[in-house]
């Protein structure tokens, strides 16, 4: 799903077992063509795995707890 308001591709990966949240985040990053991506996950393991992948690619990463889940913001690809 895409959030038109701020032009961030959003993915809900709650309830999925590893490595599916990581794979969905990577797929969203590809589909966003270098743009920002938002991902919602429900485990700290998924949050941490996605964080490592994002930082390896040199993108910014932010995570915020939201009830029983985490909202992750993956920054746009740096030029």
mmCIF file of the C-alpha atoms, coordinates in Angstrom:
data_MODEL
# 
_entry.id   MODEL 
# 
loop_
_atom_site.group_PDB 
_atom_site.id 
_atom_site.type_symbol 
_atom_site.label_atom_id 
_atom_site.label_alt_id 
_atom_site.label_comp_id 
_atom_site.label_asym_id 
_atom_site.label_entity_id 
_atom_site.label_seq_id 
_atom_site.pdbx_PDB_ins_code 
_atom_site.Cartn_x 
_atom_site.Cartn_y 
_atom_site.Cartn_z 
_atom_site.occupancy 
_atom_site.B_iso_or_equiv 
_atom_site.pdbx_formal_charge 
_atom_site.auth_seq_id 
_atom_site.auth_comp_id 
_atom_site.auth_asym_id 
_atom_site.auth_atom_id 
_atom_site.pdbx_PDB_model_num 
ATOM 1  C CA . UNK A 1 1  ? 0.000  0.000   0.000  1.00 0.00 ? 1  UNK A CA 1 
ATOM 2  C CA . UNK A 1 2  ? 1.205  3.505   -0.698 1.00 0.00 ? 2  UNK A CA 1 
ATOM 3  C CA . UNK A 1 3  ? 0.679  6.595   1.398  1.00 0.00 ? 3  UNK A CA 1 
ATOM 4  C CA . UNK A 1 4  ? -0.016 9.423   -1.057 1.00 0.00 ? 4  UNK A CA 1 
ATOM 5  C CA . UNK A 1 5  ? 0.167  12.129  1.643  1.00 0.00 ? 5  UNK A CA 1 
ATOM 6  C CA . UNK A 1 6  ? 3.919  11.970  2.114  1.00 0.00 ? 6  UNK A CA 1 
ATOM 7  C CA . UNK A 1 7  ? 4.835  9.806   -0.892 1.00 0.00 ? 7  UNK A CA 1 
ATOM 8  C CA . UNK A 1 8  ? 6.222  6.974   1.236  1.00 0.00 ? 8  UNK A CA 1 
ATOM 9  C CA . UNK A 1 9  ? 5.644  3.382   0.186  1.00 0.00 ? 9  UNK A CA 1 
ATOM 10 C CA . UNK A 1 10 ? 4.183  1.627   3.248  1.00 0.00 ? 10 UNK A CA 1 
ATOM 11 C CA . UNK A 1 11 ? 4.293  -2.089  4.074  1.00 0.00 ? 11 UNK A CA 1 
ATOM 12 C CA . UNK A 1 12 ? 2.516  -3.909  6.904  1.00 0.00 ? 12 UNK A CA 1 
ATOM 13 C CA . UNK A 1 13 ? 4.580  -6.974  7.814  1.00 0.00 ? 13 UNK A CA 1 
ATOM 14 C CA . UNK A 1 14 ? 2.955  -7.715  11.183 1.00 0.00 ? 14 UNK A CA 1 
ATOM 15 C CA . UNK A 1 15 ? 2.234  -11.367 11.880 1.00 0.00 ? 15 UNK A CA 1 
ATOM 16 C CA . UNK A 1 16 ? 4.822  -12.642 9.412  1.00 0.00 ? 16 UNK A CA 1 
ATOM 17 C CA . UNK A 1 17 ? 7.634  -14.963 10.438 1.00 0.00 ? 17 UNK A CA 1 
ATOM 18 C CA . UNK A 1 18 ? 11.268 -14.210 9.642  1.00 0.00 ? 18 UNK A CA 1 
ATOM 19 C CA . UNK A 1 19 ? 12.628 -13.682 7.086  1.00 0.00 ? 19 UNK A CA 1 
ATOM 20 C CA . UNK A 1 20 ? 9.387  -12.502 5.421  1.00 0.00 ? 20 UNK A CA 1 
ATOM 21 C CA . UNK A 1 21 ? 9.344  -8.979  6.990  1.00 0.00 ? 21 UNK A CA 1 
ATOM 22 C CA . UNK A 1 22 ? 12.930 -8.415  5.813  1.00 0.00 ? 22 UNK A CA 1 
ATOM 23 C CA . UNK A 1 23 ? 12.101 -9.670  2.327  1.00 0.00 ? 23 UNK A CA 1 
ATOM 24 C CA . UNK A 1 24 ? 9.026  -7.437  2.129  1.00 0.00 ? 24 UNK A CA 1 
ATOM 25 C CA . UNK A 1 25 ? 11.039 -4.417  3.277  1.00 0.00 ? 25 UNK A CA 1 
ATOM 26 C CA . UNK A 1 26 ? 13.709 -5.109  0.640  1.00 0.00 ? 26 UNK A CA 1 
ATOM 27 C CA . UNK A 1 27 ? 11.040 -5.519  -2.039 1.00 0.00 ? 27 UNK A CA 1 
ATOM 28 C CA . UNK A 1 28 ? 9.421  -2.224  -1.009 1.00 0.00 ? 28 UNK A CA 1 
ATOM 29 C CA . UNK A 1 29 ? 12.789 -0.471  -1.208 1.00 0.00 ? 29 UNK A CA 1 
ATOM 30 C CA . UNK A 1 30 ? 13.168 -1.750  -4.776 1.00 0.00 ? 30 UNK A CA 1 
ATOM 31 C CA . UNK A 1 31 ? 9.617  -0.767  -5.750 1.00 0.00 ? 31 UNK A CA 1 
ATOM 32 C CA . UNK A 1 32 ? 10.119 2.714   -4.237 1.00 0.00 ? 32 UNK A CA 1 
ATOM 33 C CA . UNK A 1 33 ? 13.036 3.233   -6.665 1.00 0.00 ? 33 UNK A CA 1 
ATOM 34 C CA . UNK A 1 34 ? 15.258 4.829   -4.045 1.00 0.00 ? 34 UNK A CA 1 
ATOM 35 C CA . UNK A 1 35 ? 12.455 6.655   -2.244 1.00 0.00 ? 35 UNK A CA 1 
ATOM 36 C CA . UNK A 1 36 ? 11.518 6.449   1.420  1.00 0.00 ? 36 UNK A CA 1 
ATOM 37 C CA . UNK A 1 37 ? 9.716  3.384   2.778  1.00 0.00 ? 37 UNK A CA 1 
ATOM 38 C CA . UNK A 1 38 ? 7.651  2.780   5.892  1.00 0.00 ? 38 UNK A CA 1 
ATOM 39 C CA . UNK A 1 39 ? 7.373  -0.689  7.421  1.00 0.00 ? 39 UNK A CA 1 
ATOM 40 C CA . UNK A 1 40 ? 5.276  -1.876  10.365 1.00 0.00 ? 40 UNK A CA 1 
ATOM 41 C CA . UNK A 1 41 ? 6.522  -5.005  12.169 1.00 0.00 ? 41 UNK A CA 1 
ATOM 42 C CA . UNK A 1 42 ? 5.561  -6.695  15.405 1.00 0.00 ? 42 UNK A CA 1 
ATOM 43 C CA . UNK A 1 43 ? 8.847  -8.157  16.654 1.00 0.00 ? 43 UNK A CA 1 
ATOM 44 C CA . UNK A 1 44 ? 12.116 -6.658  17.792 1.00 0.00 ? 44 UNK A CA 1 
ATOM 45 C CA . UNK A 1 45 ? 13.952 -9.292  15.737 1.00 0.00 ? 45 UNK A CA 1 
ATOM 46 C CA . UNK A 1 46 ? 12.315 -8.065  12.518 1.00 0.00 ? 46 UNK A CA 1 
ATOM 47 C CA . UNK A 1 47 ? 13.048 -4.464  13.493 1.00 0.00 ? 47 UNK A CA 1 
ATOM 48 C CA . UNK A 1 48 ? 16.707 -5.246  14.131 1.00 0.00 ? 48 UNK A CA 1 
ATOM 49 C CA . UNK A 1 49 ? 17.172 -7.328  10.959 1.00 0.00 ? 49 UNK A CA 1 
ATOM 50 C CA . UNK A 1 50 ? 15.652 -4.595  8.790  1.00 0.00 ? 50 UNK A CA 1 
ATOM 51 C CA . UNK A 1 51 ? 17.762 -1.965  10.566 1.00 0.00 ? 51 UNK A CA 1 
ATOM 52 C CA . UNK A 1 52 ? 20.979 -3.850  9.766  1.00 0.00 ? 52 UNK A CA 1 
ATOM 53 C CA . UNK A 1 53 ? 20.033 -4.207  6.097  1.00 0.00 ? 53 UNK A CA 1 
ATOM 54 C CA . UNK A 1 54 ? 19.093 -0.526  5.778  1.00 0.00 ? 54 UNK A CA 1 
ATOM 55 C CA . UNK A 1 55 ? 22.273 0.740   7.448  1.00 0.00 ? 55 UNK A CA 1 
ATOM 56 C CA . UNK A 1 56 ? 24.421 -1.535  5.239  1.00 0.00 ? 56 UNK A CA 1 
ATOM 57 C CA . UNK A 1 57 ? 22.857 0.220   2.258  1.00 0.00 ? 57 UNK A CA 1 
ATOM 58 C CA . UNK A 1 58 ? 23.752 3.621   3.719  1.00 0.00 ? 58 UNK A CA 1 
ATOM 59 C CA . UNK A 1 59 ? 20.181 4.795   4.246  1.00 0.00 ? 59 UNK A CA 1 
ATOM 60 C CA . UNK A 1 60 ? 18.753 6.531   7.288  1.00 0.00 ? 60 UNK A CA 1 
ATOM 61 C CA . UNK A 1 61 ? 16.674 4.425   9.670  1.00 0.00 ? 61 UNK A CA 1 
ATOM 62 C CA . UNK A 1 62 ? 14.197 5.406   12.378 1.00 0.00 ? 62 UNK A CA 1 
ATOM 63 C CA . UNK A 1 63 ? 12.100 3.127   14.581 1.00 0.00 ? 63 UNK A CA 1 
ATOM 64 C CA . UNK A 1 64 ? 9.300  3.981   16.989 1.00 0.00 ? 64 UNK A CA 1 
ATOM 65 C CA . UNK A 1 65 ? 7.273  1.697   19.219 1.00 0.00 ? 65 UNK A CA 1 
ATOM 66 C CA . UNK A 1 66 ? 3.526  1.871   18.618 1.00 0.00 ? 66 UNK A CA 1 
ATOM 67 C CA . UNK A 1 67 ? 1.622  -0.352  21.023 1.00 0.00 ? 67 UNK A CA 1 
ATOM 68 C CA . UNK A 1 68 ? 2.551  -3.946  20.251 1.00 0.00 ? 68 UNK A CA 1 
ATOM 69 C CA . UNK A 1 69 ? 4.366  -3.079  17.028 1.00 0.00 ? 69 UNK A CA 1 
ATOM 70 C CA . UNK A 1 70 ? 7.140  -0.934  15.616 1.00 0.00 ? 70 UNK A CA 1 
ATOM 71 C CA . UNK A 1 71 ? 6.906  1.671   12.878 1.00 0.00 ? 71 UNK A CA 1 
ATOM 72 C CA . UNK A 1 72 ? 10.085 1.783   10.815 1.00 0.00 ? 72 UNK A CA 1 
ATOM 73 C CA . UNK A 1 73 ? 11.035 4.599   8.469  1.00 0.00 ? 73 UNK A CA 1 
ATOM 74 C CA . UNK A 1 74 ? 13.642 3.863   5.841  1.00 0.00 ? 74 UNK A CA 1 
ATOM 75 C CA . UNK A 1 75 ? 15.104 7.010   4.353  1.00 0.00 ? 75 UNK A CA 1 
ATOM 76 C CA . UNK A 1 76 ? 15.487 7.646   0.664  1.00 0.00 ? 76 UNK A CA 1 
ATOM 77 C CA . UNK A 1 77 ? 18.591 6.359   -1.059 1.00 0.00 ? 77 UNK A CA 1 
ATOM 78 C CA . UNK A 1 78 ? 21.452 8.828   -0.750 1.00 0.00 ? 78 UNK A CA 1 
ATOM 79 C CA . UNK A 1 79 ? 22.951 10.137  -3.948 1.00 0.00 ? 79 UNK A CA 1 
# 
